[in-house]
Amino acid sequence: MRLRLVPQETSFDFFSKWRIWLGISALMMVVGLASFGLQGLNFGIDFRGGTTVRTESTTAIDVGLYREAIAPLELGDISITEVFDPTFAEDQHVAMIRIQAQASGEAISGEVIETLQTTLDAVAPGIKFVSVESVGPKVSGELVQTAILAVVLAIGAVLIYIWLRFEWQFALGAVVALVHDVVLTIGIFSELQIKFDLAIIAALLTIVGYSLNDTVVVFDRVRENLRRYKKKDLSEVLNLSINETLSRTVMTSVTTLLALISLYVLGGDVIRGFVFAMIWGVIVGTYSSVFVASTILLWLGVKRDWSKQANTAGNQFGNIDA
Amino acid sequence: MLQIDLWKRVLIWLVCVTGLLLALPNGFYTRVEQSNDAAAEIIAKGDTPERQALVAQWPSYLPSSLVNLGLDLRGGAHLLAEVKVTDVYAGRMDALWPEVRDALRPERATVGSFRRQQAPEGQIRLKISKPEGMPRALEVVRGLANPITSLTGAGASDIDVSGQGDVITIELSEAEKLASDDRTVRQSLEIVRRRIDEVGTREPTIQRQGADRILIQVPGIGSASELKAIIGTTAQLTFNPVVGRGSDPDAPAGVGNKVIPSLDEPGAFYTVEAAPVVTGEQLVDAQPAFDQNGRPAVNFRFNTSGARKFGDYTAENIGSPFAIVLDDEVVSAPTIQSHIPGGSGIITGNFTIEESTHLAILLRAGALPAELEFLEERTIGPELGQDSIDAGKIATIVAFVGVLVFMALSYGLFGIFANVALILNVALIFGFLSLIGATLTLPGIAGIVLTVGMAVDANVLIFERIREELKAGRGPARAIDEGYSKALSAILDANITTFITAVILFAMGSGPVRGFAITLGLGIMTSVFTAIFVTRLIIVMWFERRRPKKIEV
């Protein structure tokens, strides 16, 4: 009568093939990094500088015609893409025009936008500019730095927190899993050339948070079971802990994905890239907390004398559940 | 075991009810907004029956704070401007020059004759004909320095004076540059604020960002260019002595002078002294008016110090022309007919009525002390914002219903308890967002949707734990109790780590990203609260009433 995604009792062996899992993860990270190194990310104007104009017209869009019309304005490198979305009305035709950063440190001037609008109005009567965003190259450089700093800071802060609450092996395992998630996310963005802007950094950090959430829940159970079963092998304890928390891991992933997928389908094209990053991150994050974080932990080994450690000052943070 | 003190119960329900009440106005957004706007108008512009009616749309005993909608949802313009703080240095030096000249004149016997030399911007270089008089000259010029009145620069003086051979170099000291930069940015911020307020738009955000940047966000405005026009990149009014008039833009100006064009006589150029007699900063009032020929003009009045300078200058220079300069263009260059005391005057030119009104506003608001460079501009049309709101609403509702159904199917009655908590959770998020006057952005909506998905996590952890305890053969009451207490450490650890990333996002991010960080962070706090306290209270109350022998989770 109850919906159960995971049988009541499971005893999967997650570690018999741990070399293969780590191998797959390492391979995917290499592929991701290679893709990043070879073709790089499709940076949005936040990071590259330049201008994007979102146009809306009731007539169908002819990208070639637009391009011809804009060419005489000599704005440099221009890309025009038509946007399709199920949430658009029948006669709603949306295009994104991206103009490269202009020579000066400033954003684009209002006159250029006005000329652009009159020019396009000739080929697509009644065209509207529903949004115009322009970022000068000076700011975009700083945004890149801030973004990288934010991700590094988040991972660093988390490393310290887990180290305080658990042991350094746990912290290292969690952080390797995080780096894995971040690399794979950047990898897929570079592979599929999805626009990478400031909002994606927010998504990346949320993925860091989510993946961690998952890892910490597993680790919490590992710590508990290590205290309870002092004789069992570390791999047995890890397996047991992952199996015990499996039902929860799947439940939470499914509810989160349920929410995200509805946002992906119905939330409009403006945030689709952002939501895509999060969906990907939830999947990868769930995978990595089981197959990467725990495997690293197994590999590093854990000091087992928890009982003696329990009351020392160094572990004062570990006892709020007592 | 399953006991919760009465005061705790009361407190928990109180928090929930408060949250719901605070969230309530957002359910009637347009109505409450109209009511709030009308209430503000009554204070600003007086009472009318229509406004009264609008105010009455929302009962005054209910909270009326709303979640602010960000630019990406409401539409509007966003600008990030950098204040060119170094612009001010040159002006300061030009203003100092007459003082230096006047101080050195009586010392001609020791220092000989002196001349100002070409120098990089922000420096005065002068050559004296008797190098042996250098120590005296330095002493005199240093006597013009003022001590700095800032916390960090205490004890330092505002100019650095150095002598080498027969050349004296004067520039602003580092400490004074810092103090001056800060002043310039604050002044610019104030002026931008005043200009935007003159136009009267809803809830503009005008904040300083970093050392020399200003962030300006105005909802509901047509475009960033329009906003830039209001801020007016330059609107500097000065009154300069005229040296000569000609038609050559490249005419040699001489040190300390500059050649600038006329505003309405094509081809005419004036050579004026670069150091103004008085500037627009010393204006106290400017009003559109008409001159004696009935043409549009602007009346202005100086403050006391400006009036005195202007009075002295006109008294000493009767018969010579002076220029009224606006944005480095000569508006007019009348000849001083008589001493003008009292410090008021009129600017005439070929203005239309709109132009004179606009000029008066600009003059009233004061000149920007330095140029603004726009680093970032964003315009979001209101239609796009509305589309995003609509899409976000539908997505949130679908996500919400999906999660509710899924929870009920998975955990039965306990799932429904968790659902009640989830609904309360979202209400609490909106309540707090309204309370702190936070801004909801599109990524913010995504943050709420994500919270909906993740908020159940704490309950899932607890319920799974209760299941395990039941399986281990514990009685219902004990299983529930153990479930809660054993799940607590995992819940706290998991949420604290996510919270850390939300805090970092908030600290490092800006605009929409910050909006996302706020909803995510608030969502974590409310979901922990609802999971640990609210569902527990609901379950305890249900348990007390039913006393089931057997429970199924």
Interface residues (C-beta under 8 A of the other chain):
Chain A: M1 R2 L3 R4 L5 Q8 R54 E56 T87 G105 E106 A107 I108 G110 I113 E114 K128 F129 V130 S131 V132 E133 S134 V135 G136 K138 V139 T146 A147 L149 A150 L153 A154 A157 V158 Y161 I162 R165 L198 A199 I201 A202 L205 T206 V208 G209 Y210 L212 N213 D214 V216 V217 D220 R221 E224 E244 T245 S247 R248 M251 T252 V254 T255 T256 L257 L258 A259 L260 S262 L263 V265 L266 G267 G268 V270 I271 F274 V275 M278 I320 D321
Chain B: D72 L80 E82 S223 A224 S225 K228 E373 F374 L375 E376 E377 R378 T379 I380 G381 E383 L384 D387 S388 A391 G392 I394 A395 T396 V398 A399 F400 G402 V403 F406 M407 L409 S410 Y411 G412 L442 P443 I445 A446 V449 L450 V452 G453 M454 V456 D457 V460 L461 E464 R467 E468 K471 S485 K486 L488 S489 A490 L492 D493 A494 N495 I496 T497 T498 I500 T501 A502 I504 L505 M508 G509 G511 P512 V513 F516 A517 L520 E552
